Each structure stands twice: as structure tokens, then as C-alpha cells.
């Protein structure tokens, strides 16, 4: 075997190894995950605000992130004097509420952001007789979570928040 053939075979083998290593590289810079200590929920009036930080993403990747929580809310009809009538018409809704947004990872592969979940408007939840207005009386947010619909990262956020 000539020197030229040995050199060509070695170059081909080296190229194959480089291709195999390069082809095996992960699509993400690491393992996408939410940072538990930097992902929180809090009340802003009756709205639930979910602040989050996700790490382990590829720099510049565009992520669709969704916050979800369960809401139990009570609405009542209130008269013109601001009082709840004795035979008040009331309703309680119990449903999951979600909000999503698109975020771009920075050079370090992190995404930070905030999503706000809002209570349905009282007028959408309850019809009141003439002279009365549908009013939100109370509510509780629970079963809170954050999920990156692009990377699959997920985190349940402990706690419940009442207003």
C-alpha cells in the first residue's frame, strides 16, 4: 500500500469520526429545565402572575411557554347600592386558565419572563336582573404549572392563592 493510499484512508477515517461526533451533538445546549428558585407565582389583584426562568436552551432558540392554573371563582349579583340582595343570584366557576407567550433564549441559553392569568370578567360569568351588576366576590388559584411547549420542560409551582 502506498503512502498516498494510507494518507487518503486516514483522512477518510478522520472525516468519518468528525462527522459522527458532530452528528451526535444534541439539538440543545443542555437539558432544558425551569429553575425552581427563580420560578414563582404571586397575586396581582385577582390575576395570577407567573415569573419564570428556564435554562439549558440553545442560544437564540424561540420557545413557546405556557402557564396554567386551576381557578375557582364566585360571582354574585350586586344591587345599585353596592349590596348583595337577600336572594342573591350567584355562580361559581371551576376551570383551568392558561396563558402562553413566545420568548427567545439569550446567549447563555436562558429565558426569563412573566405570564399573567386573568379571571374571566364578571359579566361573562353571570347574568343579573335589571338594576344589579355581576361582581366577582372571591376566588382561588391552584394547581399552578409552567411548561415550555417547544422544549418539553415542565415545572409544577406549589401553593394556592386566594383573593
C-alpha positions in Angstrom: 0.0 0.0 0.0 1.4 3.4 -1.0 1.9 6.4 1.3 -0.8 8.2 -0.7 -3.4 5.5 -0.1 -2.6 5.3 3.6 -2.9 9.1 3.9 -6.2 9.1 2.0 -7.6 6.2 4.1 -6.5 8.0 7.3 -8.1 11.3 6.1 -11.4 9.5 5.3 -11.4 7.7 8.7 -10.8 11.0 10.4 -13.6 12.7 8.5 -16.0 9.9 9.4 -15.1 10.2 13.1 -15.6 14.0 12.9 -19.0 13.6 11.2 -20.1 11.0 13.7 -19.2 13.3 16.6 -20.7 16.3 15.0 -23.9 14.4 14.0 -24.3 13.2 17.6 -24.3 16.7 19.1 -27.6 17.5 20.9 -30.0 20.0 19.5 -29.9 21.9 22.8 -27.0 23.3 24.7 -28.0 21.3 27.7 -31.1 19.8 29.3 -33.9 22.4 29.2 -35.4 22.9 32.6 -37.1 25.6 34.7 -35.0 27.0 37.6 -37.2 26.2 40.7 -35.8 29.0 42.8 -36.4 31.6 40.0 -39.9 30.4 39.0 -42.7 31.7 41.2 -46.4 32.7 41.3 -48.0 35.6 43.0 -51.2 37.6 43.1 -51.6 41.0 41.4 -55.2 41.9 42.5 -57.2 39.0 41.2 -54.7 38.0 38.5 -52.0 35.3 38.9 -48.6 36.3 37.8 -46.1 33.5 37.0 -42.5 34.6 36.7 -40.0 32.1 35.4 -36.5 31.3 34.3 -35.7 28.4 32.0 -32.1 27.2 31.4 -30.4 24.7 29.2 -31.7 26.0 25.9 -29.8 26.7 22.7 -28.8 30.3 22.3 -31.3 32.1 20.1 -33.9 29.4 20.3 -37.6 30.6 20.2 -39.7 28.9 22.9 -43.5 28.9 23.4 -44.1 28.9 27.2 -47.4 28.4 28.8 -48.6 29.0 32.4 -51.7 27.1 33.6 -53.6 27.2 36.8 -57.0 26.0 38.1 -59.4 28.7 39.1 -62.4 28.5 41.4 -64.2 31.9 41.4 -67.5 33.0 42.9 -69.6 35.8 41.3 -72.8 37.4 42.7 -75.3 40.0 41.6 -75.0 43.3 43.5 -77.7 46.0 43.6 -77.2 49.7 42.8 -76.5 50.4 46.5 -73.5 48.0 46.4 -75.3 45.4 48.5 -75.8 41.7 47.8 -79.6 41.1 47.8 -81.0 38.5 50.2 -82.0 36.3 47.3 -78.7 36.9 45.5 -78.1 35.2 42.2 -74.6 33.6 42.5 -72.5 31.3 40.4 -69.1 29.6 40.9 -66.9 28.7 38.0 -64.3 26.0 38.2 -61.9 25.7 35.3 -58.3 25.7 34.1 -56.9 29.0 32.8 -53.8 29.2 30.5 -51.7 32.0 29.0 -48.8 31.5 26.7 -46.1 33.6 25.1 -43.1 33.3 22.8 -39.7 34.0 24.3 -36.2 33.9 22.8 -33.2 32.4 24.7 -30.3 34.7 25.2 -26.6 33.9 24.5 -26.4 32.0 27.8 -29.3 29.7 26.8 -31.7 31.1 29.4 -35.2 32.5 29.0 -36.7 34.7 31.7 -40.2 36.1 31.6 -43.6 36.5 33.1 -47.1 35.4 32.2 -50.4 36.7 33.7 -53.5 34.6 34.1 -56.7 36.7 34.4 -60.1 35.9 36.0 -63.0 35.9 33.5 -65.0 39.1 33.5 -68.0 39.0 35.9 -70.4 40.0 33.1 -69.2 36.9 31.1 -69.8 34.6 34.1 -73.2 35.7 35.4 -76.3 37.4 34.1 -78.0 39.7 36.6 -81.5 41.2 36.7 -82.0 44.8 35.8 -80.6 47.2 38.4 -78.0 44.6 39.5 -74.4 44.1 38.4 -72.4 40.9 38.2 -69.5 41.1 40.6 -66.5 38.9 41.4 -66.8 38.0 45.1 -63.9 35.7 45.7 -61.6 33.1 44.1 -58.6 30.8 44.4 -55.9 29.9 42.0 -54.3 26.4 42.5 -52.6 23.6 40.6 -50.2 26.1 39.0 -47.6 24.9 36.4 -45.3 26.3 33.7 -44.4 24.4 30.6 -42.2 25.0 27.6 -44.3 23.6 24.7 -41.2 23.7 22.5 -38.6 22.0 24.7 -40.9 20.0 26.9 -39.6 21.4 30.1 -42.2 21.4 32.9 -42.5 22.6 36.5 -45.3 22.4 39.0 -45.4 25.5 41.2 -46.5 24.8 44.8 -49.2 26.8 46.6 -52.6 28.3 46.1 -53.6 31.9 46.1 -56.9 33.3 47.3 -58.5 36.7 46.7 
